């Protein structure tokens, strides 16, 4: 007789485990070092291209898909820059966000904005990020720029840097 869980018992056990949302974001810059940010139509805060990683998808693939969907760019994500853990973050619950190097593109590169989700876009200098983004995301992007310069990967918890 086997001591392993039955398929039904195993499913019940797995369903009882905690879950985390996964997100993937691209740090896309122009030659002047400004960061591409986008204005969603479903929340008041500006953000960067990226979004939720779908079931059956890894974060890098999710980042590539989201950038293509949101701004119409075919940019394979580069190096991983930040792993940001969000613990008990209000309506979002627990999450892990991955920030990838989205590379550098000309500021006048034509973008195809996803009208179902976005209102507009702009380029923001690193010192302007606090003006346009919620504090945790601004910090995450500053840490991503630091990781890019230093050739490192940064891990944060609730934006603690």
PyMOL commands that place a pseudoatom at each C-alpha (Angstrom):
pseudoatom trace, name=CA, resn=UNK, resi=1, chain=A, elem=C, hetatm=0, pos=[0.000, 0.000, 0.000]
pseudoatom trace, name=CA, resn=UNK, resi=2, chain=A, elem=C, hetatm=0, pos=[1.352, 3.421, -0.993]
pseudoatom trace, name=CA, resn=UNK, resi=3, chain=A, elem=C, hetatm=0, pos=[1.820, 6.152, 1.587]
pseudoatom trace, name=CA, resn=UNK, resi=4, chain=A, elem=C, hetatm=0, pos=[1.647, 8.872, -1.075]
pseudoatom trace, name=CA, resn=UNK, resi=5, chain=A, elem=C, hetatm=0, pos=[-1.339, 11.202, -1.317]
pseudoatom trace, name=CA, resn=UNK, resi=6, chain=A, elem=C, hetatm=0, pos=[-4.043, 10.372, -3.801]
pseudoatom trace, name=CA, resn=UNK, resi=7, chain=A, elem=C, hetatm=0, pos=[-4.520, 12.754, -6.743]
pseudoatom trace, name=CA, resn=UNK, resi=8, chain=A, elem=C, hetatm=0, pos=[-7.505, 14.332, -4.937]
pseudoatom trace, name=CA, resn=UNK, resi=9, chain=A, elem=C, hetatm=0, pos=[-5.607, 14.690, -1.647]
pseudoatom trace, name=CA, resn=UNK, resi=10, chain=A, elem=C, hetatm=0, pos=[-2.572, 16.126, -3.427]
pseudoatom trace, name=CA, resn=UNK, resi=11, chain=A, elem=C, hetatm=0, pos=[-4.757, 18.699, -5.257]
pseudoatom trace, name=CA, resn=UNK, resi=12, chain=A, elem=C, hetatm=0, pos=[-6.379, 19.699, -1.957]
pseudoatom trace, name=CA, resn=UNK, resi=13, chain=A, elem=C, hetatm=0, pos=[-2.951, 20.119, -0.368]
pseudoatom trace, name=CA, resn=UNK, resi=14, chain=A, elem=C, hetatm=0, pos=[-1.572, 22.164, -3.288]
pseudoatom trace, name=CA, resn=UNK, resi=15, chain=A, elem=C, hetatm=0, pos=[-4.687, 24.374, -3.313]
pseudoatom trace, name=CA, resn=UNK, resi=16, chain=A, elem=C, hetatm=0, pos=[-4.087, 25.151, 0.387]
pseudoatom trace, name=CA, resn=UNK, resi=17, chain=A, elem=C, hetatm=0, pos=[-0.596, 26.561, -0.258]
pseudoatom trace, name=CA, resn=UNK, resi=18, chain=A, elem=C, hetatm=0, pos=[-0.030, 30.317, -0.391]
pseudoatom trace, name=CA, resn=UNK, resi=19, chain=A, elem=C, hetatm=0, pos=[0.054, 31.980, -3.798]
pseudoatom trace, name=CA, resn=UNK, resi=20, chain=A, elem=C, hetatm=0, pos=[1.967, 34.971, -5.120]
pseudoatom trace, name=CA, resn=UNK, resi=21, chain=A, elem=C, hetatm=0, pos=[1.316, 37.107, -8.164]
pseudoatom trace, name=CA, resn=UNK, resi=22, chain=A, elem=C, hetatm=0, pos=[4.197, 37.364, -10.607]
pseudoatom trace, name=CA, resn=UNK, resi=23, chain=A, elem=C, hetatm=0, pos=[4.896, 40.471, -12.650]
pseudoatom trace, name=CA, resn=UNK, resi=24, chain=A, elem=C, hetatm=0, pos=[7.616, 41.334, -15.143]
pseudoatom trace, name=CA, resn=UNK, resi=25, chain=A, elem=C, hetatm=0, pos=[8.681, 44.836, -16.148]
pseudoatom trace, name=CA, resn=UNK, resi=26, chain=A, elem=C, hetatm=0, pos=[11.073, 46.287, -18.717]
pseudoatom trace, name=CA, resn=UNK, resi=27, chain=A, elem=C, hetatm=0, pos=[13.455, 49.141, -17.987]
pseudoatom trace, name=CA, resn=UNK, resi=28, chain=A, elem=C, hetatm=0, pos=[13.573, 50.758, -21.447]
pseudoatom trace, name=CA, resn=UNK, resi=29, chain=A, elem=C, hetatm=0, pos=[15.783, 53.820, -21.839]
pseudoatom trace, name=CA, resn=UNK, resi=30, chain=A, elem=C, hetatm=0, pos=[16.563, 56.390, -24.502]
pseudoatom trace, name=CA, resn=UNK, resi=31, chain=A, elem=C, hetatm=0, pos=[20.135, 57.501, -25.347]
pseudoatom trace, name=CA, resn=UNK, resi=32, chain=A, elem=C, hetatm=0, pos=[19.827, 60.346, -22.808]
pseudoatom trace, name=CA, resn=UNK, resi=33, chain=A, elem=C, hetatm=0, pos=[19.154, 57.809, -20.019]
pseudoatom trace, name=CA, resn=UNK, resi=34, chain=A, elem=C, hetatm=0, pos=[15.473, 58.657, -19.652]
pseudoatom trace, name=CA, resn=UNK, resi=35, chain=A, elem=C, hetatm=0, pos=[13.073, 55.822, -18.776]
pseudoatom trace, name=CA, resn=UNK, resi=36, chain=A, elem=C, hetatm=0, pos=[9.991, 54.947, -20.817]
pseudoatom trace, name=CA, resn=UNK, resi=37, chain=A, elem=C, hetatm=0, pos=[6.889, 55.162, -18.611]
pseudoatom trace, name=CA, resn=UNK, resi=38, chain=A, elem=C, hetatm=0, pos=[3.253, 54.596, -19.527]
pseudoatom trace, name=CA, resn=UNK, resi=39, chain=A, elem=C, hetatm=0, pos=[-0.055, 55.924, -18.196]
pseudoatom trace, name=CA, resn=UNK, resi=40, chain=A, elem=C, hetatm=0, pos=[-2.610, 53.155, -17.551]
pseudoatom trace, name=CA, resn=UNK, resi=41, chain=A, elem=C, hetatm=0, pos=[-6.335, 53.805, -17.916]
pseudoatom trace, name=CA, resn=UNK, resi=42, chain=A, elem=C, hetatm=0, pos=[-7.267, 51.525, -14.983]
pseudoatom trace, name=CA, resn=UNK, resi=43, chain=A, elem=C, hetatm=0, pos=[-5.284, 53.110, -12.132]
pseudoatom trace, name=CA, resn=UNK, resi=44, chain=A, elem=C, hetatm=0, pos=[-4.001, 56.598, -11.279]
pseudoatom trace, name=CA, resn=UNK, resi=45, chain=A, elem=C, hetatm=0, pos=[-0.276, 55.781, -11.196]
pseudoatom trace, name=CA, resn=UNK, resi=46, chain=A, elem=C, hetatm=0, pos=[2.075, 55.789, -14.176]
pseudoatom trace, name=CA, resn=UNK, resi=47, chain=A, elem=C, hetatm=0, pos=[4.141, 52.627, -14.589]
pseudoatom trace, name=CA, resn=UNK, resi=48, chain=A, elem=C, hetatm=0, pos=[6.639, 50.964, -16.945]
pseudoatom trace, name=CA, resn=UNK, resi=49, chain=A, elem=C, hetatm=0, pos=[5.851, 48.519, -19.751]
pseudoatom trace, name=CA, resn=UNK, resi=50, chain=A, elem=C, hetatm=0, pos=[5.191, 45.098, -18.282]
pseudoatom trace, name=CA, resn=UNK, resi=51, chain=A, elem=C, hetatm=0, pos=[2.556, 43.332, -16.288]
pseudoatom trace, name=CA, resn=UNK, resi=52, chain=A, elem=C, hetatm=0, pos=[1.240, 40.099, -14.901]
pseudoatom trace, name=CA, resn=UNK, resi=53, chain=A, elem=C, hetatm=0, pos=[2.977, 36.865, -15.807]
pseudoatom trace, name=CA, resn=UNK, resi=54, chain=A, elem=C, hetatm=0, pos=[0.294, 34.500, -17.061]
pseudoatom trace, name=CA, resn=UNK, resi=55, chain=A, elem=C, hetatm=0, pos=[-0.201, 30.876, -15.985]
pseudoatom trace, name=CA, resn=UNK, resi=56, chain=A, elem=C, hetatm=0, pos=[2.249, 28.591, -17.798]
pseudoatom trace, name=CA, resn=UNK, resi=57, chain=A, elem=C, hetatm=0, pos=[4.568, 31.510, -18.628]
pseudoatom trace, name=CA, resn=UNK, resi=58, chain=A, elem=C, hetatm=0, pos=[7.980, 32.366, -17.190]
pseudoatom trace, name=CA, resn=UNK, resi=59, chain=A, elem=C, hetatm=0, pos=[8.741, 35.988, -16.198]
pseudoatom trace, name=CA, resn=UNK, resi=60, chain=A, elem=C, hetatm=0, pos=[11.099, 36.694, -19.122]
pseudoatom trace, name=CA, resn=UNK, resi=61, chain=A, elem=C, hetatm=0, pos=[8.518, 35.490, -21.655]
pseudoatom trace, name=CA, resn=UNK, resi=62, chain=A, elem=C, hetatm=0, pos=[5.820, 37.472, -19.840]
pseudoatom trace, name=CA, resn=UNK, resi=63, chain=A, elem=C, hetatm=0, pos=[7.953, 40.612, -20.032]
pseudoatom trace, name=CA, resn=UNK, resi=64, chain=A, elem=C, hetatm=0, pos=[8.496, 40.148, -23.774]
pseudoatom trace, name=CA, resn=UNK, resi=65, chain=A, elem=C, hetatm=0, pos=[4.761, 39.580, -24.351]
pseudoatom trace, name=CA, resn=UNK, resi=66, chain=A, elem=C, hetatm=0, pos=[3.680, 42.535, -22.214]
pseudoatom trace, name=CA, resn=UNK, resi=67, chain=A, elem=C, hetatm=0, pos=[6.091, 44.978, -23.896]
pseudoatom trace, name=CA, resn=UNK, resi=68, chain=A, elem=C, hetatm=0, pos=[4.899, 43.843, -27.327]
pseudoatom trace, name=CA, resn=UNK, resi=69, chain=A, elem=C, hetatm=0, pos=[1.235, 44.153, -26.287]
pseudoatom trace, name=CA, resn=UNK, resi=70, chain=A, elem=C, hetatm=0, pos=[1.515, 47.474, -24.469]
pseudoatom trace, name=CA, resn=UNK, resi=71, chain=A, elem=C, hetatm=0, pos=[3.876, 49.510, -26.638]
pseudoatom trace, name=CA, resn=UNK, resi=72, chain=A, elem=C, hetatm=0, pos=[4.321, 47.432, -29.805]
pseudoatom trace, name=CA, resn=UNK, resi=73, chain=A, elem=C, hetatm=0, pos=[8.062, 46.854, -29.393]
pseudoatom trace, name=CA, resn=UNK, resi=74, chain=A, elem=C, hetatm=0, pos=[9.789, 43.565, -30.210]
pseudoatom trace, name=CA, resn=UNK, resi=75, chain=A, elem=C, hetatm=0, pos=[12.442, 43.793, -27.483]
pseudoatom trace, name=CA, resn=UNK, resi=76, chain=A, elem=C, hetatm=0, pos=[13.721, 40.541, -26.005]
pseudoatom trace, name=CA, resn=UNK, resi=77, chain=A, elem=C, hetatm=0, pos=[14.379, 41.223, -22.310]
pseudoatom trace, name=CA, resn=UNK, resi=78, chain=A, elem=C, hetatm=0, pos=[18.013, 41.532, -21.410]
pseudoatom trace, name=CA, resn=UNK, resi=79, chain=A, elem=C, hetatm=0, pos=[19.653, 40.893, -18.083]
pseudoatom trace, name=CA, resn=UNK, resi=80, chain=A, elem=C, hetatm=0, pos=[17.603, 40.519, -14.911]
pseudoatom trace, name=CA, resn=UNK, resi=81, chain=A, elem=C, hetatm=0, pos=[18.133, 43.646, -12.799]
pseudoatom trace, name=CA, resn=UNK, resi=82, chain=A, elem=C, hetatm=0, pos=[15.730, 43.458, -9.837]
pseudoatom trace, name=CA, resn=UNK, resi=83, chain=A, elem=C, hetatm=0, pos=[13.727, 40.824, -7.991]
pseudoatom trace, name=CA, resn=UNK, resi=84, chain=A, elem=C, hetatm=0, pos=[11.189, 42.738, -5.890]
pseudoatom trace, name=CA, resn=UNK, resi=85, chain=A, elem=C, hetatm=0, pos=[9.157, 40.898, -3.270]
pseudoatom trace, name=CA, resn=UNK, resi=86, chain=A, elem=C, hetatm=0, pos=[5.920, 42.513, -2.166]
pseudoatom trace, name=CA, resn=UNK, resi=87, chain=A, elem=C, hetatm=0, pos=[4.565, 41.007, 1.059]
pseudoatom trace, name=CA, resn=UNK, resi=88, chain=A, elem=C, hetatm=0, pos=[0.997, 41.764, 2.196]
pseudoatom trace, name=CA, resn=UNK, resi=89, chain=A, elem=C, hetatm=0, pos=[0.680, 44.647, -0.251]
pseudoatom trace, name=CA, resn=UNK, resi=90, chain=A, elem=C, hetatm=0, pos=[-2.985, 45.574, 0.203]
pseudoatom trace, name=CA, resn=UNK, resi=91, chain=A, elem=C, hetatm=0, pos=[-5.285, 44.474, -2.614]
pseudoatom trace, name=CA, resn=UNK, resi=92, chain=A, elem=C, hetatm=0, pos=[-2.310, 43.012, -4.509]
pseudoatom trace, name=CA, resn=UNK, resi=93, chain=A, elem=C, hetatm=0, pos=[-1.432, 40.584, -1.705]
pseudoatom trace, name=CA, resn=UNK, resi=94, chain=A, elem=C, hetatm=0, pos=[1.949, 38.885, -2.022]
pseudoatom trace, name=CA, resn=UNK, resi=95, chain=A, elem=C, hetatm=0, pos=[3.870, 39.335, -5.257]
pseudoatom trace, name=CA, resn=UNK, resi=96, chain=A, elem=C, hetatm=0, pos=[7.229, 39.015, -6.950]
pseudoatom trace, name=CA, resn=UNK, resi=97, chain=A, elem=C, hetatm=0, pos=[8.186, 41.485, -9.676]
pseudoatom trace, name=CA, resn=UNK, resi=98, chain=A, elem=C, hetatm=0, pos=[11.095, 40.932, -12.035]
pseudoatom trace, name=CA, resn=UNK, resi=99, chain=A, elem=C, hetatm=0, pos=[12.676, 43.970, -13.720]
pseudoatom trace, name=CA, resn=UNK, resi=100, chain=A, elem=C, hetatm=0, pos=[14.620, 43.230, -16.904]
pseudoatom trace, name=CA, resn=UNK, resi=101, chain=A, elem=C, hetatm=0, pos=[16.895, 45.429, -18.964]
pseudoatom trace, name=CA, resn=UNK, resi=102, chain=A, elem=C, hetatm=0, pos=[14.734, 46.517, -21.905]
pseudoatom trace, name=CA, resn=UNK, resi=103, chain=A, elem=C, hetatm=0, pos=[17.658, 48.148, -23.673]
pseudoatom trace, name=CA, resn=UNK, resi=104, chain=A, elem=C, hetatm=0, pos=[18.043, 51.565, -25.228]
pseudoatom trace, name=CA, resn=UNK, resi=105, chain=A, elem=C, hetatm=0, pos=[15.898, 52.867, -28.078]
pseudoatom trace, name=CA, resn=UNK, resi=106, chain=A, elem=C, hetatm=0, pos=[15.659, 56.249, -29.780]
pseudoatom trace, name=CA, resn=UNK, resi=107, chain=A, elem=C, hetatm=0, pos=[13.173, 58.557, -28.059]
pseudoatom trace, name=CA, resn=UNK, resi=108, chain=A, elem=C, hetatm=0, pos=[11.390, 59.034, -31.383]
pseudoatom trace, name=CA, resn=UNK, resi=109, chain=A, elem=C, hetatm=0, pos=[10.928, 55.293, -31.968]
pseudoatom trace, name=CA, resn=UNK, resi=110, chain=A, elem=C, hetatm=0, pos=[7.285, 54.836, -32.993]
pseudoatom trace, name=CA, resn=UNK, resi=111, chain=A, elem=C, hetatm=0, pos=[5.266, 53.105, -30.282]
pseudoatom trace, name=CA, resn=UNK, resi=112, chain=A, elem=C, hetatm=0, pos=[1.921, 51.382, -30.742]
pseudoatom trace, name=CA, resn=UNK, resi=113, chain=A, elem=C, hetatm=0, pos=[0.143, 52.119, -27.458]
pseudoatom trace, name=CA, resn=UNK, resi=114, chain=A, elem=C, hetatm=0, pos=[-2.360, 49.459, -26.345]
pseudoatom trace, name=CA, resn=UNK, resi=115, chain=A, elem=C, hetatm=0, pos=[-5.506, 51.564, -26.148]
pseudoatom trace, name=CA, resn=UNK, resi=116, chain=A, elem=C, hetatm=0, pos=[-7.378, 48.950, -24.082]
pseudoatom trace, name=CA, resn=UNK, resi=117, chain=A, elem=C, hetatm=0, pos=[-4.971, 49.545, -21.167]
pseudoatom trace, name=CA, resn=UNK, resi=118, chain=A, elem=C, hetatm=0, pos=[-2.929, 52.700, -21.766]
pseudoatom trace, name=CA, resn=UNK, resi=119, chain=A, elem=C, hetatm=0, pos=[-3.623, 56.393, -22.290]
pseudoatom trace, name=CA, resn=UNK, resi=120, chain=A, elem=C, hetatm=0, pos=[-0.156, 57.706, -23.138]
pseudoatom trace, name=CA, resn=UNK, resi=121, chain=A, elem=C, hetatm=0, pos=[3.584, 57.413, -22.639]
pseudoatom trace, name=CA, resn=UNK, resi=122, chain=A, elem=C, hetatm=0, pos=[6.509, 59.693, -21.894]
pseudoatom trace, name=CA, resn=UNK, resi=123, chain=A, elem=C, hetatm=0, pos=[10.230, 59.627, -21.191]
pseudoatom trace, name=CA, resn=UNK, resi=124, chain=A, elem=C, hetatm=0, pos=[11.229, 60.483, -17.607]
pseudoatom trace, name=CA, resn=UNK, resi=125, chain=A, elem=C, hetatm=0, pos=[14.703, 61.333, -16.382]
pseudoatom trace, name=CA, resn=UNK, resi=126, chain=A, elem=C, hetatm=0, pos=[15.792, 59.244, -13.373]
pseudoatom trace, name=CA, resn=UNK, resi=127, chain=A, elem=C, hetatm=0, pos=[15.460, 62.296, -11.113]
pseudoatom trace, name=CA, resn=UNK, resi=128, chain=A, elem=C, hetatm=0, pos=[11.830, 62.721, -12.276]
pseudoatom trace, name=CA, resn=UNK, resi=129, chain=A, elem=C, hetatm=0, pos=[10.683, 59.198, -11.413]
pseudoatom trace, name=CA, resn=UNK, resi=130, chain=A, elem=C, hetatm=0, pos=[9.287, 60.231, -8.009]
pseudoatom trace, name=CA, resn=UNK, resi=131, chain=A, elem=C, hetatm=0, pos=[7.096, 62.822, -9.733]
pseudoatom trace, name=CA, resn=UNK, resi=132, chain=A, elem=C, hetatm=0, pos=[5.430, 60.289, -12.047]
pseudoatom trace, name=CA, resn=UNK, resi=133, chain=A, elem=C, hetatm=0, pos=[5.527, 56.921, -10.276]
pseudoatom trace, name=CA, resn=UNK, resi=134, chain=A, elem=C, hetatm=0, pos=[4.341, 55.549, -6.960]
pseudoatom trace, name=CA, resn=UNK, resi=135, chain=A, elem=C, hetatm=0, pos=[7.228, 55.523, -4.458]
pseudoatom trace, name=CA, resn=UNK, resi=136, chain=A, elem=C, hetatm=0, pos=[7.889, 51.759, -4.496]
pseudoatom trace, name=CA, resn=UNK, resi=137, chain=A, elem=C, hetatm=0, pos=[8.131, 51.616, -8.284]
pseudoatom trace, name=CA, resn=UNK, resi=138, chain=A, elem=C, hetatm=0, pos=[10.329, 54.728, -8.449]
pseudoatom trace, name=CA, resn=UNK, resi=139, chain=A, elem=C, hetatm=0, pos=[12.701, 53.113, -5.942]
pseudoatom trace, name=CA, resn=UNK, resi=140, chain=A, elem=C, hetatm=0, pos=[12.628, 49.800, -7.846]
pseudoatom trace, name=CA, resn=UNK, resi=141, chain=A, elem=C, hetatm=0, pos=[13.599, 51.568, -11.074]
pseudoatom trace, name=CA, resn=UNK, resi=142, chain=A, elem=C, hetatm=0, pos=[16.383, 53.535, -9.400]
pseudoatom trace, name=CA, resn=UNK, resi=143, chain=A, elem=C, hetatm=0, pos=[17.695, 50.230, -8.037]
pseudoatom trace, name=CA, resn=UNK, resi=144, chain=A, elem=C, hetatm=0, pos=[17.396, 48.739, -11.552]
pseudoatom trace, name=CA, resn=UNK, resi=145, chain=A, elem=C, hetatm=0, pos=[19.461, 51.616, -12.977]
pseudoatom trace, name=CA, resn=UNK, resi=146, chain=A, elem=C, hetatm=0, pos=[22.033, 51.020, -10.221]
pseudoatom trace, name=CA, resn=UNK, resi=147, chain=A, elem=C, hetatm=0, pos=[22.136, 47.282, -11.001]
pseudoatom trace, name=CA, resn=UNK, resi=148, chain=A, elem=C, hetatm=0, pos=[22.563, 48.086, -14.691]
pseudoatom trace, name=CA, resn=UNK, resi=149, chain=A, elem=C, hetatm=0, pos=[25.543, 50.369, -13.974]
pseudoatom trace, name=CA, resn=UNK, resi=150, chain=A, elem=C, hetatm=0, pos=[27.165, 47.956, -11.514]
pseudoatom trace, name=CA, resn=UNK, resi=151, chain=A, elem=C, hetatm=0, pos=[26.467, 44.685, -13.338]
pseudoatom trace, name=CA, resn=UNK, resi=152, chain=A, elem=C, hetatm=0, pos=[24.548, 43.271, -10.365]
pseudoatom trace, name=CA, resn=UNK, resi=153, chain=A, elem=C, hetatm=0, pos=[21.068, 42.002, -9.521]
pseudoatom trace, name=CA, resn=UNK, resi=154, chain=A, elem=C, hetatm=0, pos=[19.184, 43.676, -6.665]
pseudoatom trace, name=CA, resn=UNK, resi=155, chain=A, elem=C, hetatm=0, pos=[16.628, 42.003, -4.400]
pseudoatom trace, name=CA, resn=UNK, resi=156, chain=A, elem=C, hetatm=0, pos=[14.113, 44.103, -2.461]
pseudoatom trace, name=CA, resn=UNK, resi=157, chain=A, elem=C, hetatm=0, pos=[11.295, 43.421, 0.008]
pseudoatom trace, name=CA, resn=UNK, resi=158, chain=A, elem=C, hetatm=0, pos=[8.387, 45.884, 0.101]
pseudoatom trace, name=CA, resn=UNK, resi=159, chain=A, elem=C, hetatm=0, pos=[10.565, 48.479, -1.582]
pseudoatom trace, name=CA, resn=UNK, resi=160, chain=A, elem=C, hetatm=0, pos=[13.210, 48.426, 1.170]
pseudoatom trace, name=CA, resn=UNK, resi=161, chain=A, elem=C, hetatm=0, pos=[15.962, 48.658, -1.407]
for i in range(1, 161): cmd.bond("trace and resi %d" % i, "trace and resi %d" % (i + 1))
show_as sticks, trace
zoom trace
